[in-house]
């Protein structure tokens, strides 16, 4: 199993700001739909390695990007048959 950290945002605006800031920083991340285990509503989440979680959160806070939540989720590795 792989463990990833997900950061969610109250609005799409903050998700897009986060994406821009993390691209500039060179951090490893991916923007993904919010996993159903976090919320049944639609939305965008930032997925990153858990080792980078505090760095990402600090960068977002310093740049006034609001975070709705931060989660660690273990996921099964997807393999094709």
Residue, then its C-alpha position, 0 to 999 in steps of 0.5 A: x500500500x502507498x500512503x499519500x497526504x491530501x490537502x483540501x481547500x474551501x474553494x477552487x480559487x484556493x486550490x488553483x493558487x496552491x497548484x501555482x505556488x507548488x509548481x513554482x517551488x518544484x515540489x512533487x504533487x498532483x491535483x486530484x479529485x477529492x477522494x470519496x473517503x474524505x468527502x462525498x462532494x465534488x472538489x479538488x485536492x492536492x496529493x503529495x508524499x507525506x514527507x512533504x506535507x508540512x513543507x506544503x502546508x507551511x508554503x500555503x499558509x505563508x501565502x495566505x492559501x486557506x486549507x480546509x483539511x489535511x489527511x493521510x490515506x493509504x491506498x492500494x497500488x493499482x496494477x493492470x491484469 
